[in-house]
Amino acid sequence: MAAKQRRDRAGSPAGSPAESEAAFLASYDPSQFERPSVAVDVALLAAYDGALYTLALRRNEHPFKGRRALPGGFVRMDEALDAAASRVLSTKAGLSHVYLEQLYTFGAPRRDPRTRVISVAYCALVDRARFAAARGKSGDLATARIVVPWEGETGGPVDLVDAAGEPMSPAFDHAEILGMAVRRIRGKLDYTPIGFQLLPDRFTLLELQRVHETVLGRPLNKDSFRRRILGSGQLEATGESEKEVDHRPAELYRFAKRSAV
């Protein structure tokens, strides 16, 4: 009986599931289908001095030579998307252990004139000190102030200006990627703790309010903001106050829960 079963299996065109799949994969020819390239682009955001900022790299080669692009790169064959985004941020901006969130997939057929490239965009948030440190990693990195021409969560591309207030020309569809990043953090600010990623470990309530106002693009009532944020359970007092200030030192707080980073 056992011999008959072995003969039946050997004579079956399909064979066992494992044998069938192994045979299929051994004979599979991936070149029979066109395949697009896959890239990641990282919109790195910081909020200070009443504005949102990002880091943009000068492109030293075509296409879009001389224009500014977000830190990005092609995904390696053996690399996960999140790992690729972390690698790009580390190699091009010198940053690691950063809040990093997958944002959106940009796949317009002609978004890259070289070939068919699909970009999985990520949003990264850092405080002012880490942003400044990243800016100094490369002479090709420049600070770009983000000008949002729409209100609320309308969405759409944003504009970039340099330190002198002169317009900067983003490469590819990176103005749309940045616009999506702004829209995302505006939408999540009230129900997730992402705003704390834009601040140092210890901060005042006024600093937290200013970050919220900068992200939202509108002023907030001081009293109602403080009542809401103190009642959220997201903050804990450090027992410390500001030092070396020319006004009454404000109490310092910290985020009450561990970051996901």
C-alpha positions as CSV (number, residue, x, y, z in Angstrom):
1,M,0.0,0.0,0.0
2,A,2.8,2.4,0.9
3,A,4.6,1.6,-2.3
4,K,1.4,2.3,-4.3
5,Q,1.0,5.7,-2.6
6,R,4.6,6.6,-3.5
7,R,4.0,5.6,-7.1
8,D,0.8,7.7,-7.2
9,R,2.6,10.7,-5.9
10,A,5.5,10.3,-8.3
11,G,3.1,10.0,-11.2
12,S,1.0,13.0,-10.3
13,P,1.7,16.0,-12.5
14,A,1.3,18.4,-9.6
15,G,3.3,16.4,-7.1
16,S,3.2,17.5,-3.4
17,P,2.5,21.2,-2.6
18,A,6.1,21.8,-1.5
19,E,7.5,20.0,-4.6
20,S,5.1,21.9,-6.9
21,E,6.1,25.3,-5.6
22,A,9.8,24.5,-5.6
23,A,9.5,23.4,-9.3
24,F,7.5,26.5,-10.1
25,L,10.0,28.9,-8.5
26,A,13.0,27.1,-10.1
27,S,11.5,27.7,-13.5
28,Y,10.0,31.1,-12.9
29,D,11.3,33.9,-15.2
30,P,10.8,37.3,-13.6
31,S,11.9,39.1,-16.8
32,Q,8.6,38.3,-18.4
33,F,7.0,41.2,-16.6
34,E,8.1,44.8,-16.5
35,R,9.1,45.9,-13.0
36,P,9.2,49.5,-11.7
37,S,12.0,50.7,-9.4
38,V,11.0,51.4,-5.8
39,A,12.5,54.3,-3.8
40,V,11.9,55.9,-0.4
41,D,11.9,59.6,0.3
42,V,11.9,61.1,3.8
43,A,10.2,64.4,4.7
44,L,12.1,65.5,7.8
45,L,10.2,68.1,9.8
46,A,11.1,70.4,12.6
47,A,9.0,73.2,14.2
48,Y,10.6,76.4,15.7
49,D,10.5,80.2,15.5
50,G,6.9,80.0,14.4
51,A,7.6,77.9,11.2
52,L,8.0,74.4,9.9
53,Y,11.3,73.5,8.4
54,T,12.7,70.6,6.4
55,L,16.1,69.5,5.1
56,A,16.7,69.4,1.4
57,L,19.7,68.1,-0.5
58,R,21.1,69.8,-3.6
59,R,21.1,67.4,-6.5
60,N,24.5,67.3,-8.2
61,E,23.4,65.2,-11.2
62,H,20.5,65.0,-13.6
63,P,17.6,64.9,-13.5
64,F,16.7,68.1,-11.7
65,K,20.4,69.0,-11.3
66,G,20.9,71.9,-9.0
67,R,17.4,71.6,-7.4
68,R,16.5,70.5,-3.9
69,A,15.3,67.0,-3.0
70,L,14.3,65.2,0.1
71,P,16.7,62.6,1.5
72,G,15.9,59.5,-0.5
73,G,17.2,56.5,-2.3
74,F,16.3,53.2,-4.0
75,V,15.2,50.2,-1.9
76,R,17.7,47.3,-2.0
77,M,16.5,43.9,-3.1
78,D,16.9,42.4,0.4
79,E,15.7,45.4,2.4
80,A,12.4,46.2,4.1
81,L,10.9,49.6,3.4
82,D,11.2,50.8,7.0
83,A,14.9,49.8,7.0
84,A,15.5,51.6,3.7
85,A,14.0,54.8,5.1
86,S,16.1,54.5,8.3
87,R,19.2,53.9,6.2
88,V,18.5,56.9,4.0
89,L,18.0,59.2,7.0
90,S,21.2,57.9,8.7
91,T,23.5,58.1,5.6
92,K,22.2,61.4,4.3
93,A,21.3,63.3,7.4
94,G,23.2,61.5,10.1
95,L,20.0,60.7,12.2
96,S,19.0,57.6,13.9
97,H,16.3,56.6,16.5
98,V,13.9,59.2,15.0
99,Y,10.1,59.1,14.9
100,L,9.5,57.7,11.4
101,E,6.1,57.0,9.9
102,Q,5.2,55.7,6.5
103,L,3.2,58.5,4.8
104,Y,2.0,57.7,1.4
105,T,3.0,56.0,-1.9
106,F,3.6,58.3,-4.8
107,G,3.4,56.4,-8.1
108,A,2.5,58.8,-11.0
109,P,4.0,57.1,-14.1
110,R,6.2,60.1,-15.0
111,R,7.2,61.4,-11.6
112,D,10.8,60.5,-12.4
113,P,11.9,61.1,-15.9
114,R,14.6,58.4,-15.8
115,T,12.3,55.4,-15.5
116,R,9.2,54.2,-13.7
117,V,9.9,54.9,-10.0
118,I,7.4,54.4,-7.2
119,S,8.3,56.2,-4.1
120,V,7.1,55.2,-0.6
121,A,7.3,58.5,1.4
122,Y,8.0,58.7,5.1
123,C,7.6,61.5,7.6
124,A,10.3,62.0,10.3
125,L,10.0,64.4,13.2
126,V,12.9,65.9,15.2
127,D,13.4,68.7,17.7
128,R,15.3,71.8,16.9
129,A,18.7,70.7,18.3
130,R,18.7,67.4,16.3
131,F,17.6,69.2,13.2
132,A,20.5,71.6,13.5
133,A,22.9,68.8,14.0
134,A,21.6,67.0,10.9
135,R,21.9,70.1,8.9
136,G,25.6,70.3,9.6
137,K,26.3,66.7,8.3
138,S,26.6,67.6,4.7
139,G,27.4,70.8,2.7
140,D,24.7,69.7,0.2
141,L,22.0,69.9,3.0
142,A,20.1,73.1,3.3
143,T,17.4,74.3,5.7
144,A,14.2,75.0,3.8
145,R,11.3,76.8,5.4
146,I,7.9,75.3,4.5
147,V,5.2,77.8,3.4
148,V,1.8,76.2,3.4
149,P,-0.6,77.9,1.0
150,W,-3.7,76.1,2.2
151,E,-5.6,76.0,5.5
152,G,-6.5,73.1,7.8
153,E,-6.1,69.7,6.2
154,T,-7.0,70.8,2.6
155,G,-3.7,69.3,1.4
156,G,-1.7,69.9,-1.7
157,P,1.9,70.9,-2.6
158,V,3.8,73.4,-0.4
159,D,6.4,76.1,-1.2
160,L,10.0,76.2,0.1
161,V,12.1,79.3,0.8
162,D,15.7,79.6,1.9
163,A,17.2,81.6,4.8
164,A,17.0,84.8,2.7
165,G,13.3,84.2,1.9
166,E,14.1,83.3,-1.7
167,P,12.0,80.5,-3.4
168,M,13.6,77.1,-3.7
169,S,12.6,74.7,-6.5
170,P,11.9,71.2,-5.2
171,A,12.9,68.2,-7.4
172,F,10.5,65.5,-8.6
173,D,7.1,65.6,-6.7
174,H,8.7,66.5,-3.4
175,A,6.6,69.6,-2.8
176,E,3.6,67.2,-2.9
177,I,5.3,64.8,-0.5
178,L,6.0,67.6,2.0
179,G,2.4,68.8,1.7
180,M,1.2,65.3,2.5
181,A,3.5,65.3,5.6
182,V,2.1,68.6,6.8
183,R,-1.5,67.4,6.3
184,R,-0.7,64.1,8.1
185,I,0.7,65.7,11.3
186,R,-2.0,68.4,11.4
187,G,-4.6,65.6,11.3
188,K,-3.0,63.6,14.0
189,L,-1.8,66.3,16.4
190,D,-4.9,66.3,18.6
191,Y,-5.2,62.6,19.1
192,T,-1.6,61.3,19.0
193,P,1.5,62.4,20.9
194,I,3.5,63.2,17.8
195,G,3.9,66.9,18.8
196,F,6.3,65.8,21.6
197,Q,8.7,64.4,18.9
198,L,9.2,68.1,17.8
199,L,10.4,69.1,21.3
200,P,13.4,68.3,23.5
201,D,12.9,65.9,26.5
202,R,11.9,68.7,28.8
203,F,9.8,71.6,27.7
204,T,7.4,74.3,29.0
205,L,3.7,74.4,28.3
206,L,4.3,77.6,26.2
207,E,6.9,75.7,24.1
208,L,4.4,72.9,23.5
209,Q,1.6,75.4,22.6
210,R,3.9,77.1,20.1
211,V,4.7,73.8,18.4
212,H,1.0,73.1,18.1
213,E,0.3,76.5,16.7
214,T,3.2,76.2,14.2
215,V,2.0,72.8,13.0
216,L,-1.7,73.9,12.7
217,G,-0.9,77.3,11.2
218,R,-3.2,79.2,13.6
219,P,-3.1,80.6,17.2
220,L,-4.6,78.7,20.1
221,N,-6.3,80.0,23.2
222,K,-3.7,79.7,26.0
223,D,-6.1,78.8,28.9
224,S,-8.1,76.2,26.9
225,F,-4.9,74.6,25.5
226,R,-3.4,74.2,28.9
227,R,-6.6,72.7,30.4
228,R,-6.8,70.3,27.6
229,I,-3.2,69.2,27.5
230,L,-2.9,68.9,31.3
231,G,-6.1,66.9,31.4
232,S,-4.9,64.5,28.7
233,G,-2.6,62.5,31.0
234,Q,0.2,62.8,28.5
235,L,2.4,65.1,30.6
236,E,4.2,64.8,33.9
237,A,5.9,67.6,35.8
238,T,9.7,67.2,36.2
239,G,9.9,69.3,39.4
240,E,12.3,71.5,37.6
241,S,12.0,75.0,36.1
242,E,13.7,76.9,33.3
243,K,17.2,78.3,34.1
244,E,19.0,81.4,32.9
245,V,15.9,83.2,31.7
246,D,15.0,86.9,32.0
247,H,11.5,86.2,33.2
248,R,9.8,84.2,35.8
249,P,11.0,80.6,35.2
250,A,8.3,78.3,33.9
251,E,7.8,74.8,35.0
252,L,9.3,72.0,32.9
253,Y,7.3,69.0,31.7
254,R,8.0,65.8,29.9
255,F,6.0,63.3,27.9
256,A,4.5,60.8,30.3
257,K,4.7,57.7,28.1
258,R,7.7,56.2,26.4
259,S,8.1,57.1,22.8
260,A,7.6,54.5,20.1
261,V,11.0,55.3,18.7
